[in-house]
Amino acid sequence: MRGVLSDRMGAALLMAPLLLFLVLAYAWPFLGVVKWSFTLPTPGLGQYQALLTDDLVQSVFIRTLRIAAIVTVASVAAAYAITVVWVRGSPAQRLVAEFCILVPFWISVLTRAFGWVALLSNRGLINTWLQSIGFISEPLALVRNEFGVIVGMTHFLIPFAVFPLASAMRSLDDRVLLAARGLGSSRMRTFWTVFVPMTRSGIIGSALIVFVFSLGFFVTPAILGGGRSVMIAELIYLRIFQSPDWGLGAAISVVLVLFVGALMALLFRYVRPKQLI
């Protein structure tokens, strides 16, 4: 009994610096933001009432949820295909897939956003090429709108969606797949009726991670949206640094943090921690 207590005390002492850092770096500043939301410009619940009545704020919330949902579906679908190649492909295919997964982590989000501007703008590479071959007569609106934001965010988030899926796929028992093939199931039917359902936890974890990241995106929507597809993070920035309306910006931040916290609770409830590694 004494040994168990000493082990627990040792673990608590090792965790204490990390917990102290989290409190000072995150919890304490967040409490200050909560205080602003109730006290600025006047004490009360006025800022939270504004969230329910302000058409601009509501439209931004709806746009953010819509873009996050689309980005989540696109990112997880693309990541699933890449992960299948990475986990179950030939050595050469695995090498190429691993290269495609890891290289994006070496490039900053700002560089990638401006790269997409160079590709999608009216005088960018895509529009210039399409016009040169006579496929279009006028440039397509590929940037400074929701389409450009979705493309840029999806490109950034695909690598983050890969790892939960890879963990789920690597934990599969190949004997189940061989049994399905032995019973006469085709490759495609085995994939959709056995392989995909068995990786469901990885799909859920991947989708929640991408969705949570999408809610707080700032740089990519600000650059590729061009101020026409404002999302929650950009709205908070505008309210605090340009309006300034610190109380409403703080209230939006609190609601966003609580919403993300609820999603993370779902993540750890329905997905085993080892499947996130």
C-alpha positions as a Markdown table, in Angstrom:
| # | Residue | x | y | z |
|---|---|---|---|---|
| 1 | Met | 0.0 | 0.0 | 0.0 |
| 2 | Arg | 2.8 | 2.4 | 0.9 |
| 3 | Gly | 4.5 | 1.6 | -2.4 |
| 4 | Val | 1.4 | 2.5 | -4.4 |
| 5 | Leu | 1.0 | 5.8 | -2.5 |
| 6 | Ser | 4.7 | 6.7 | -3.1 |
| 7 | Asp | 4.2 | 5.9 | -6.8 |
| 8 | Arg | 1.2 | 8.1 | -7.0 |
| 9 | Met | 3.0 | 10.9 | -5.2 |
| 10 | Gly | 5.9 | 10.6 | -7.6 |
| 11 | Ala | 3.6 | 10.8 | -10.6 |
| 12 | Ala | 1.8 | 13.8 | -9.1 |
| 13 | Leu | 5.1 | 15.6 | -8.5 |
| 14 | Leu | 6.2 | 14.9 | -12.1 |
| 15 | Met | 2.9 | 16.2 | -13.5 |
| 16 | Ala | 2.8 | 19.3 | -11.2 |
| 17 | Pro | 5.1 | 21.5 | -13.4 |
| 18 | Leu | 3.0 | 20.7 | -16.5 |
| 19 | Leu | -0.3 | 21.4 | -14.7 |
| 20 | Leu | 1.1 | 24.7 | -13.4 |
| 21 | Phe | 2.2 | 25.7 | -16.9 |
| 22 | Leu | -1.2 | 24.8 | -18.3 |
| 23 | Val | -3.0 | 26.9 | -15.6 |
| 24 | Leu | -0.7 | 29.9 | -16.1 |
| 25 | Ala | -0.6 | 29.8 | -19.9 |
| 26 | Tyr | -4.2 | 28.8 | -20.7 |
| 27 | Ala | -6.6 | 28.6 | -17.8 |
| 28 | Trp | -5.7 | 31.9 | -16.2 |
| 29 | Pro | -5.8 | 34.0 | -19.4 |
| 30 | Phe | -9.1 | 32.3 | -20.4 |
| 31 | Leu | -10.6 | 33.3 | -17.1 |
| 32 | Gly | -9.7 | 36.9 | -17.9 |
| 33 | Val | -11.5 | 36.5 | -21.3 |
| 34 | Val | -14.5 | 35.2 | -19.5 |
| 35 | Lys | -14.4 | 38.2 | -17.2 |
| 36 | Trp | -14.3 | 40.5 | -20.2 |
| 37 | Ser | -17.3 | 38.8 | -21.7 |
| 38 | Phe | -19.4 | 39.6 | -18.6 |
| 39 | Thr | -18.0 | 43.1 | -17.8 |
| 40 | Leu | -17.3 | 44.9 | -21.1 |
| 41 | Pro | -18.5 | 47.4 | -21.9 |
| 42 | Thr | -21.0 | 47.1 | -19.0 |
| 43 | Pro | -21.5 | 44.3 | -16.5 |
| 44 | Gly | -24.2 | 41.8 | -17.4 |
| 45 | Leu | -25.2 | 39.2 | -20.0 |
| 46 | Gly | -25.6 | 41.8 | -22.8 |
| 47 | Gln | -22.8 | 40.3 | -25.0 |
| 48 | Tyr | -24.2 | 36.8 | -24.8 |
| 49 | Gln | -27.6 | 38.2 | -25.7 |
| 50 | Ala | -26.0 | 39.9 | -28.7 |
| 51 | Leu | -24.8 | 36.5 | -29.9 |
| 52 | Leu | -28.4 | 35.4 | -30.2 |
| 53 | Thr | -29.7 | 38.6 | -31.9 |
| 54 | Asp | -26.8 | 39.9 | -34.0 |
| 55 | Asp | -27.3 | 38.7 | -37.6 |
| 56 | Leu | -23.7 | 39.2 | -38.5 |
| 57 | Val | -22.4 | 37.0 | -35.7 |
| 58 | Gln | -25.0 | 34.3 | -36.4 |
| 59 | Ser | -24.1 | 34.3 | -40.1 |
| 60 | Val | -20.4 | 34.0 | -39.3 |
| 61 | Phe | -21.1 | 31.1 | -36.9 |
| 62 | Ile | -23.2 | 29.3 | -39.6 |
| 63 | Arg | -20.6 | 29.9 | -42.3 |
| 64 | Thr | -17.9 | 28.6 | -40.0 |
| 65 | Leu | -19.8 | 25.4 | -39.2 |
| 66 | Arg | -20.6 | 24.9 | -42.9 |
| 67 | Ile | -17.0 | 25.4 | -44.0 |
| 68 | Ala | -15.7 | 23.2 | -41.2 |
| 69 | Ala | -18.1 | 20.4 | -42.1 |
| 70 | Ile | -17.2 | 20.5 | -45.8 |
| 71 | Val | -13.5 | 20.6 | -45.0 |
| 72 | Thr | -13.9 | 17.7 | -42.6 |
| 73 | Val | -15.6 | 15.5 | -45.2 |
| 74 | Ala | -13.0 | 16.4 | -47.9 |
| 75 | Ser | -10.0 | 16.0 | -45.6 |
| 76 | Val | -11.0 | 12.7 | -44.1 |
| 77 | Ala | -12.0 | 11.3 | -47.5 |
| 78 | Ala | -8.6 | 12.3 | -49.0 |
| 79 | Ala | -6.7 | 11.2 | -45.9 |
| 80 | Tyr | -8.4 | 7.8 | -46.0 |
| 81 | Ala | -7.3 | 7.1 | -49.5 |
| 82 | Ile | -3.7 | 8.2 | -48.7 |
| 83 | Thr | -3.6 | 6.2 | -45.5 |
| 84 | Val | -4.8 | 3.0 | -47.2 |
| 85 | Val | -1.8 | 3.4 | -49.6 |
| 86 | Trp | 0.6 | 4.2 | -46.7 |
| 87 | Val | -0.5 | 1.3 | -44.5 |
| 88 | Arg | -1.3 | -1.4 | -47.1 |
| 89 | Gly | 0.5 | -0.4 | -50.3 |
| 90 | Ser | 3.8 | -1.7 | -51.7 |
| 91 | Pro | 7.1 | -0.4 | -50.3 |
| 92 | Ala | 7.4 | 2.2 | -53.1 |
| 93 | Gln | 3.8 | 3.3 | -52.7 |
| 94 | Arg | 4.4 | 3.6 | -48.9 |
| 95 | Leu | 7.5 | 5.8 | -49.5 |
| 96 | Val | 5.6 | 8.1 | -51.8 |
| 97 | Ala | 2.6 | 8.4 | -49.4 |
| 98 | Glu | 4.9 | 9.0 | -46.5 |
| 99 | Phe | 6.7 | 11.7 | -48.4 |
| 100 | Cys | 3.3 | 13.4 | -49.2 |
| 101 | Ile | 2.2 | 13.2 | -45.6 |
| 102 | Leu | 5.3 | 14.5 | -43.9 |
| 103 | Val | 6.6 | 17.2 | -46.3 |
| 104 | Pro | 3.6 | 19.6 | -45.7 |
| 105 | Phe | 4.6 | 19.8 | -42.0 |
| 106 | Trp | 7.9 | 21.5 | -43.1 |
| 107 | Ile | 6.0 | 24.3 | -44.9 |
| 108 | Ser | 4.4 | 27.1 | -42.9 |
| 109 | Val | 0.7 | 27.7 | -43.1 |
| 110 | Leu | 1.4 | 31.2 | -44.4 |
| 111 | Thr | 3.5 | 30.0 | -47.2 |
| 112 | Arg | 0.9 | 27.4 | -48.3 |
| 113 | Ala | -1.9 | 30.0 | -48.2 |
| 114 | Phe | 0.0 | 32.4 | -50.5 |
| 115 | Gly | 0.9 | 29.4 | -52.7 |
| 116 | Trp | -2.8 | 28.8 | -53.2 |
| 117 | Val | -3.3 | 32.5 | -54.0 |
| 118 | Ala | -0.7 | 32.2 | -56.7 |
| 119 | Leu | -2.5 | 29.1 | -58.1 |
| 120 | Leu | -6.2 | 30.2 | -57.8 |
| 121 | Ser | -6.2 | 34.0 | -58.4 |
| 122 | Asn | -7.5 | 35.6 | -61.6 |
| 123 | Arg | -4.0 | 35.8 | -63.0 |
| 124 | Gly | -2.9 | 32.7 | -61.2 |
| 125 | Leu | -1.5 | 29.5 | -62.9 |
| 126 | Ile | -4.8 | 27.7 | -63.1 |
| 127 | Asn | -6.8 | 30.5 | -64.7 |
| 128 | Thr | -3.9 | 31.5 | -67.0 |
| 129 | Trp | -3.5 | 27.9 | -68.2 |
| 130 | Leu | -7.3 | 27.4 | -68.8 |
| 131 | Gln | -7.5 | 30.6 | -70.7 |
| 132 | Ser | -4.4 | 29.8 | -72.8 |
| 133 | Ile | -6.0 | 26.5 | -74.0 |
| 134 | Gly | -9.3 | 28.2 | -74.7 |
| 135 | Phe | -11.2 | 26.3 | -72.1 |
| 136 | Ile | -12.5 | 29.5 | -70.5 |
| 137 | Ser | -12.8 | 33.1 | -71.7 |
| 138 | Glu | -13.0 | 34.8 | -68.3 |
| 139 | Pro | -11.1 | 33.9 | -65.1 |
| 140 | Leu | -12.9 | 31.7 | -62.7 |
| 141 | Ala | -13.6 | 33.0 | -59.2 |
| 142 | Leu | -11.4 | 30.5 | -57.3 |
| 143 | Val | -10.1 | 32.7 | -54.5 |
| 144 | Arg | -11.5 | 35.3 | -52.2 |
| 145 | Asn | -14.5 | 33.2 | -51.6 |
| 146 | Glu | -15.5 | 30.1 | -49.7 |
| 147 | Phe | -14.2 | 27.8 | -52.4 |
| 148 | Gly | -10.6 | 29.1 | -51.9 |
| 149 | Val | -10.9 | 28.9 | -48.1 |
| 150 | Ile | -12.1 | 25.3 | -48.4 |
| 151 | Val | -9.3 | 24.3 | -50.7 |
| 152 | Gly | -6.6 | 25.9 | -48.6 |
| 153 | Met | -7.9 | 24.5 | -45.3 |
| 154 | Thr | -8.4 | 21.0 | -46.7 |
| 155 | His | -4.8 | 21.0 | -48.1 |
| 156 | Phe | -3.5 | 22.0 | -44.7 |
| 157 | Leu | -5.5 | 19.5 | -42.6 |
| 158 | Ile | -5.2 | 16.3 | -44.6 |
| 159 | Pro | -1.9 | 15.3 | -42.9 |
| 160 | Phe | -3.5 | 15.7 | -39.5 |
| 161 | Ala | -6.4 | 13.4 | -40.5 |
| 162 | Val | -4.0 | 10.7 | -41.6 |
| 163 | Phe | -2.5 | 9.6 | -38.2 |
| 164 | Pro | -5.8 | 8.5 | -36.4 |
| 165 | Leu | -6.7 | 6.6 | -39.5 |
| 166 | Ala | -3.3 | 4.9 | -39.8 |
| 167 | Ser | -3.5 | 3.8 | -36.2 |
| 168 | Ala | -6.9 | 2.3 | -36.7 |
| 169 | Met | -5.8 | 0.5 | -39.9 |
| 170 | Arg | -2.7 | -0.9 | -38.4 |
| 171 | Ser | -4.7 | -2.4 | -35.6 |
| 172 | Leu | -6.8 | -4.5 | -38.0 |
| 173 | Asp | -6.5 | -8.3 | -37.9 |
| 174 | Asp | -5.7 | -9.3 | -41.5 |
| 175 | Arg | -7.2 | -12.7 | -40.8 |
| 176 | Val | -10.7 | -11.1 | -40.8 |
| 177 | Leu | -10.1 | -9.7 | -44.3 |
| 178 | Leu | -8.7 | -13.1 | -45.5 |
| 179 | Ala | -11.8 | -14.8 | -44.0 |
| 180 | Ala | -14.1 | -12.5 | -45.9 |
| 181 | Arg | -12.2 | -13.2 | -49.2 |
| 182 | Gly | -12.3 | -16.9 | -48.5 |
| 183 | Leu | -16.1 | -16.8 | -48.1 |
| 184 | Gly | -16.4 | -15.4 | -51.7 |
| 185 | Ser | -16.4 | -11.6 | -51.0 |
| 186 | Ser | -14.9 | -9.4 | -53.7 |
| 187 | Arg | -12.2 | -7.0 | -52.9 |
| 188 | Met | -14.5 | -4.0 | -53.2 |
| 189 | Arg | -17.2 | -5.6 | -51.0 |
| 190 | Thr | -14.6 | -6.6 | -48.4 |
| 191 | Phe | -13.4 | -3.0 | -48.4 |
| 192 | Trp | -16.8 | -1.4 | -47.8 |
| 193 | Thr | -18.4 | -4.1 | -45.6 |
| 194 | Val | -15.4 | -5.2 | -43.5 |
| 195 | Phe | -12.4 | -2.8 | -43.8 |
| 196 | Val | -14.2 | 0.5 | -43.5 |
| 197 | Pro | -16.5 | -0.5 | -40.6 |
| 198 | Met | -13.5 | -1.8 | -38.7 |
| 199 | Thr | -11.8 | 1.5 | -39.0 |
| 200 | Arg | -14.8 | 3.5 | -37.8 |
| 201 | Ser | -13.2 | 4.7 | -34.6 |
| 202 | Gly | -10.3 | 6.1 | -36.6 |
| 203 | Ile | -12.7 | 7.9 | -39.0 |
| 204 | Ile | -14.5 | 9.5 | -36.0 |
| 205 | Gly | -11.3 | 10.6 | -34.3 |
| 206 | Ser | -9.9 | 12.0 | -37.6 |
| 207 | Ala | -13.2 | 13.9 | -38.3 |
| 208 | Leu | -13.3 | 15.4 | -34.9 |
| 209 | Ile | -9.7 | 16.5 | -35.0 |
| 210 | Val | -10.1 | 18.1 | -38.4 |
| 211 | Phe | -13.4 | 19.8 | -37.4 |
| 212 | Val | -12.0 | 21.2 | -34.2 |
| 213 | Phe | -9.0 | 22.6 | -36.1 |
| 214 | Ser | -11.3 | 24.1 | -38.8 |
| 215 | Leu | -13.3 | 26.0 | -36.2 |
| 216 | Gly | -10.2 | 28.0 | -35.1 |
| 217 | Phe | -8.6 | 28.6 | -38.4 |
| 218 | Phe | -7.4 | 32.2 | -39.0 |
| 219 | Val | -4.6 | 32.7 | -41.4 |
| 220 | Thr | -5.9 | 30.6 | -44.3 |
| 221 | Pro | -9.5 | 32.0 | -44.3 |
| 222 | Ala | -8.1 | 35.6 | -43.9 |
| 223 | Ile | -5.8 | 35.3 | -46.9 |
| 224 | Leu | -7.9 | 33.1 | -49.3 |
| 225 | Gly | -11.2 | 34.5 | -48.2 |
| 226 | Gly | -10.1 | 38.1 | -48.8 |
| 227 | Gly | -12.5 | 39.4 | -46.2 |
| 228 | Arg | -15.5 | 38.0 | -48.0 |
| 229 | Ser | -15.7 | 34.6 | -46.1 |
| 230 | Val | -15.1 | 35.7 | -42.5 |
| 231 | Met | -14.9 | 32.8 | -40.0 |
| 232 | Ile | -15.2 | 32.9 | -36.2 |
| 233 | Ala | -11.4 | 33.4 | -35.5 |
| 234 | Glu | -11.2 | 36.3 | -37.9 |
| 235 | Leu | -14.4 | 37.8 | -36.5 |
| 236 | Ile | -12.9 | 37.7 | -33.0 |
| 237 | Tyr | -9.7 | 39.4 | -34.3 |
| 238 | Leu | -11.8 | 42.2 | -35.9 |
| 239 | Arg | -13.9 | 42.7 | -32.8 |
| 240 | Ile | -11.0 | 43.0 | -30.4 |
| 241 | Phe | -8.3 | 44.7 | -32.5 |
| 242 | Gln | -10.3 | 46.8 | -35.0 |
| 243 | Ser | -13.7 | 47.7 | -33.6 |
| 244 | Pro | -12.8 | 47.5 | -30.7 |
| 245 | Asp | -15.5 | 45.5 | -29.0 |
| 246 | Trp | -13.7 | 43.4 | -26.5 |
| 247 | Gly | -16.8 | 42.2 | -24.7 |
| 248 | Leu | -18.4 | 40.7 | -27.8 |
| 249 | Gly | -15.1 | 39.3 | -29.0 |
| 250 | Ala | -14.6 | 37.7 | -25.6 |
| 251 | Ala | -18.1 | 36.2 | -25.5 |
| 252 | Ile | -17.5 | 34.7 | -29.0 |
| 253 | Ser | -14.2 | 33.2 | -27.8 |
| 254 | Val | -15.9 | 31.7 | -24.7 |
| 255 | Val | -18.6 | 30.1 | -26.7 |
| 256 | Leu | -16.1 | 28.8 | -29.2 |
| 257 | Val | -13.9 | 27.3 | -26.5 |
| 258 | Leu | -16.9 | 25.6 | -24.8 |
| 259 | Phe | -18.0 | 24.2 | -28.1 |
| 260 | Val | -14.6 | 22.8 | -28.9 |
| 261 | Gly | -14.4 | 21.4 | -25.3 |
| 262 | Ala | -17.7 | 19.5 | -25.9 |
| 263 | Leu | -16.3 | 18.1 | -29.2 |
| 264 | Met | -13.1 | 17.0 | -27.5 |
| 265 | Ala | -15.1 | 15.3 | -24.7 |
| 266 | Leu | -16.9 | 13.3 | -27.5 |
| 267 | Leu | -13.6 | 12.5 | -29.0 |
| 268 | Phe | -12.2 | 10.9 | -25.8 |
| 269 | Arg | -15.5 | 9.2 | -25.1 |
| 270 | Tyr | -15.9 | 7.4 | -28.4 |
| 271 | Val | -12.2 | 6.9 | -29.5 |
| 272 | Arg | -9.6 | 5.1 | -27.6 |
| 273 | Pro | -6.6 | 7.3 | -26.8 |
| 274 | Lys | -4.1 | 5.0 | -28.6 |
| 275 | Gln | -6.0 | 5.5 | -31.9 |
| 276 | Leu | -5.1 | 9.1 | -31.9 |
| 277 | Ile | -1.3 | 8.4 | -32.0 |
